[in-house]
Amino acid sequence: MSVLIAGAGPVGLAAANVLADAGIAVSVLEAEPRLPENLRASTFQPPTLDLLARFGASARLIEMGRVARKVQYRDRAGWIAELDFGVLQADTQHPYRVQCEQYRLNQVLAARLKALRFGAEVTALDQDADGVTVTINGGEKLRGDWLIGADGGRSRVRETLGIPLEGFTWPERFLVASTPFDFAQAIPRLAEVSYFADPQEWFFLLRVRDVWRAMFPARAEETEADILSDASIERRLQRVHAKSGRYEIAHRTLYSVHQRVAQSYRRGRVFLAGDVAHLNNPLGGMGMNGGIHDAFNLAEKLAGVIRGEKPPEELERYERQRRPVALEYVNTITIANKRHLEMRDAEEQRRWRAELSRAMADRTAEREYMLKLSMIASLRKYACA
Ligand SMILES: Cc1cc2nc3c(=O)[nH]c(=O)nc-3n(C[C@H](O)[C@H](O)[C@H](O)COP(=O)(O)OP(=O)(O)OC[C@H]3O[C@@H](n4cnc5c(N)ncnc54)[C@H](O)[C@@H]3O)c2cc1C
C-alpha cells in the first residue's frame, strides 16, 4: 500500500515522515524546483514541539530559533499583561514556544525523506474504489492507494474535488517586516513575542534568531507598492519605536488573510490537511501548528489502517477530530485576538483587560488560559471524537 502527498510544506513533510517511519511507502510531490525559503510562519507551539520531537526536529528548531517562555500584551502606552508558558510544565515536554522560520523545519523534515520529488506539480486527480491516480505536470500519471492534499491555501487537490473553503477574507492585508534592530534594547521588559493593541494600528513583535519580525495590518485602500515601500515600512517601525536613523529592513511580505474552513476534509481516498483545509489570521500562531497537528493525526490513522492494526472506519475520525478544532477553536481564538488588538470600544477593552488580569491572578487560572493559547486544549477536547 502506498500514500501520495501533494505538497512539501510543513504539513506534507510531517505526514510523510510519520508514514515513512511506520514503514509505509510514501511519495511527496512538490511543484517547486526546490524547497521554498520564503518568510511565513515562525511560531512552534508546545504540543507541536512534542510531536516533532520524535524526528529530532524540535531540538533542531531550538538550535536554529529562539525559545519564547512568555507572551505579552501591551498598548502603545506600556504593558498590559504577561503570561508564562512555564505553568504548562506538567502538560507538555516543551513549556515554551519556539520561534524559528518554518522553512527551517521543512529542511529538517525533507532531509529524513527518500521519496521527495521536486518540479512535480499535481495538476489533476482521479479516484476509484482501489486507489487514486494523480497527473503530474499535465502528463505523467502516478498511482497510490491514498492521497493527502497538502498543497496549501490555493490547493489544486481541493479545487479538483470541488470542496468549498467556507468563510471570509479580511479586507485588510497583513504586512510582515523584519529588521535586525534589537527592540529588546529599546522597549523595556519586552518579551520575545508581544502583541500591541491600538485602535489606530495594532502590531506585534516577534523575535526569531537574527531579526525581529513586526506585523501590521494594511488598509484595503493602500496599494501593494505603497505598503511595501521603504517609506511606509519606516513610518510604521518609527511608530513602534522612534529612533534616529533609518531601520534596516531584512525582509518584507504582504499577504491576504482569511478565516476559512473546508466543508469536508475527505472525499473517498483523498484527504485534505493544513492550509488546504483551513486558513486563519496569524494572531496566535495557530495556522501552521494546526496543520502539523492534522498531519500527525491523519498519518497515524492511515499507518494504522494500512498496517491492518485499525479498521478502515478509524479514518472517519480524522475529520471528526480536526475540523471542529479549525472551526470552533482556531477560528474563534484568532478572530478574538484580532478584535482585542483593534477594538475601540472602552467597555470591550475593559472586559479584555479584566480577562487578562484574571488569567494572571493565580497559577490555576494562568494554566487554563495557557492551555488554550498553546493549543493543548484543542487537542485534548477532540481526542476522543
Ligand atoms: C505569504 C504568507 C505568509 C505567511 N505568514 C505567516 C505568518 O507570519 N505567521 C503564521 O502563523 N502563518 C503565516 N502564514 C501561514 C503559514 O505559512 C501556513 O499556515 C503554513 O505554511 C501551512 O503549511 P502547509 O504545508 O499546509 O502549506 P504550504 O506551506 O503552503 O505548503 C504547500 C506546498 O505545496 C506546494 N504545492 C502547491 N500546489 C501544488 C501542486 N499542485 N502540486 C504539488 N505541490 C504543490 C507548494 O509549493 C508548497 O511547497 C503565511 C502564509 C503565506 C502564504
The ligand as an SDF file (V2000), in Angstrom:
LIG
                    3D

 53 58  0  0  0  0  0  0  0  0999 V2000
    2.8270   34.7380    2.2790 C   0  0  0  0  0  0  0  0  0  0  0  0
    2.4500   34.0160    3.5210 C   0  0  0  0  0  0  0  0  0  0  0  0
    2.8950   34.4770    4.7540 C   0  0  0  0  0  0  0  0  0  0  0  0
    2.5300   33.8050    5.9090 C   0  0  0  0  0  0  0  0  0  0  0  0
    2.9410   34.3120    7.0930 N   0  0  0  0  0  0  0  0  0  0  0  0
    2.5510   33.7300    8.2230 C   0  0  0  0  0  0  0  0  0  0  0  0
    2.9090   34.2780    9.4600 C   0  0  0  0  0  0  0  0  0  0  0  0
    3.5650   35.3210    9.5260 O   0  0  0  0  0  0  0  0  0  0  0  0
    2.5110   33.6370   10.5970 N   0  0  0  0  0  0  0  0  0  0  0  0
    1.7580   32.4920   10.5380 C   0  0  0  0  0  0  0  0  0  0  0  0
    1.4120   31.9310   11.6030 O   0  0  0  0  0  0  0  0  0  0  0  0
    1.4000   31.9530    9.3690 N   0  0  0  0  0  0  0  0  0  0  0  0
    1.7650   32.5390    8.2150 C   0  0  0  0  0  0  0  0  0  0  0  0
    1.3790   32.0110    7.0360 N   0  0  0  0  0  0  0  0  0  0  0  0
    0.6320   30.7470    7.0490 C   0  0  0  0  0  0  0  0  0  0  0  0
    1.5620   29.5070    7.1360 C   0  0  0  0  0  0  0  0  0  0  0  0
    2.7020   29.7460    6.3700 O   0  0  0  0  0  0  0  0  0  0  0  0
    0.7970   28.2740    6.6990 C   0  0  0  0  0  0  0  0  0  0  0  0
   -0.2250   28.0130    7.6620 O   0  0  0  0  0  0  0  0  0  0  0  0
    1.6550   27.0270    6.5030 C   0  0  0  0  0  0  0  0  0  0  0  0
    2.6190   27.2260    5.5110 O   0  0  0  0  0  0  0  0  0  0  0  0
    0.7720   25.8310    6.1210 C   0  0  0  0  0  0  0  0  0  0  0  0
    1.5560   24.7500    5.7180 O   0  0  0  0  0  0  0  0  0  0  0  0
    1.0570   23.7620    4.5650 P   0  0  0  0  0  0  0  0  0  0  0  0
    2.0990   22.6950    4.4950 O   0  0  0  0  0  0  0  0  0  0  0  0
   -0.3580   23.4060    4.7750 O   0  0  0  0  0  0  0  0  0  0  0  0
    1.0630   24.6210    3.2210 O   0  0  0  0  0  0  0  0  0  0  0  0
    2.2800   25.3320    2.4870 P   0  0  0  0  0  0  0  0  0  0  0  0
    3.3460   25.6980    3.4290 O   0  0  0  0  0  0  0  0  0  0  0  0
    1.6550   26.3870    1.6310 O   0  0  0  0  0  0  0  0  0  0  0  0
    2.8710   24.1780    1.5630 O   0  0  0  0  0  0  0  0  0  0  0  0
    2.2190   23.7540    0.3820 C   0  0  0  0  0  0  0  0  0  0  0  0
    3.2790   23.2120   -0.5730 C   0  0  0  0  0  0  0  0  0  0  0  0
    2.6050   22.6450   -1.6900 O   0  0  0  0  0  0  0  0  0  0  0  0
    3.2440   23.0350   -2.8870 C   0  0  0  0  0  0  0  0  0  0  0  0
    2.2350   22.9800   -3.9390 N   0  0  0  0  0  0  0  0  0  0  0  0
    1.2480   23.8620   -4.2230 C   0  0  0  0  0  0  0  0  0  0  0  0
    0.4740   23.4020   -5.2330 N   0  0  0  0  0  0  0  0  0  0  0  0
    0.9660   22.1840   -5.5740 C   0  0  0  0  0  0  0  0  0  0  0  0
    0.5790   21.1990   -6.5270 C   0  0  0  0  0  0  0  0  0  0  0  0
   -0.5000   21.3770   -7.3060 N   0  0  0  0  0  0  0  0  0  0  0  0
    1.3140   20.0720   -6.6150 N   0  0  0  0  0  0  0  0  0  0  0  0
    2.3960   19.8470   -5.8200 C   0  0  0  0  0  0  0  0  0  0  0  0
    2.8110   20.7680   -4.8970 N   0  0  0  0  0  0  0  0  0  0  0  0
    2.0920   21.9110   -4.7730 C   0  0  0  0  0  0  0  0  0  0  0  0
    3.7460   24.4460   -2.5870 C   0  0  0  0  0  0  0  0  0  0  0  0
    4.8200   24.7930   -3.4480 O   0  0  0  0  0  0  0  0  0  0  0  0
    4.1930   24.2990   -1.1240 C   0  0  0  0  0  0  0  0  0  0  0  0
    5.5400   23.8820   -1.0290 O   0  0  0  0  0  0  0  0  0  0  0  0
    1.7130   32.6470    5.8480 C   0  0  0  0  0  0  0  0  0  0  0  0
    1.2820   32.1790    4.6240 C   0  0  0  0  0  0  0  0  0  0  0  0
    1.6160   32.8570    3.4690 C   0  0  0  0  0  0  0  0  0  0  0  0
    1.1000   32.3410    2.1430 C   0  0  0  0  0  0  0  0  0  0  0  0
  1  2  1  0
  2  3  1  0
  2 52  2  0
  3  4  2  0
  4  5  1  0
  4 50  1  0
  5  6  2  0
  6  7  1  0
  6 13  1  0
  7  8  2  0
  7  9  1  0
  9 10  1  0
 10 11  2  0
 10 12  1  0
 12 13  2  0
 13 14  1  0
 14 15  1  0
 14 50  1  0
 15 16  1  0
 16 17  1  0
 16 18  1  0
 18 19  1  0
 18 20  1  0
 20 21  1  0
 20 22  1  0
 22 23  1  0
 23 24  1  0
 24 25  2  0
 24 26  1  0
 24 27  1  0
 27 28  1  0
 28 29  2  0
 28 30  1  0
 28 31  1  0
 31 32  1  0
 32 33  1  0
 33 34  1  0
 33 48  1  0
 34 35  1  0
 35 36  1  0
 35 46  1  0
 36 37  1  0
 36 45  1  0
 37 38  2  0
 38 39  1  0
 39 40  1  0
 39 45  2  0
 40 41  1  0
 40 42  2  0
 42 43  1  0
 43 44  2  0
 44 45  1  0
 46 47  1  0
 46 48  1  0
 48 49  1  0
 50 51  2  0
 51 52  1  0
 52 53  1  0
M  END
$$$$
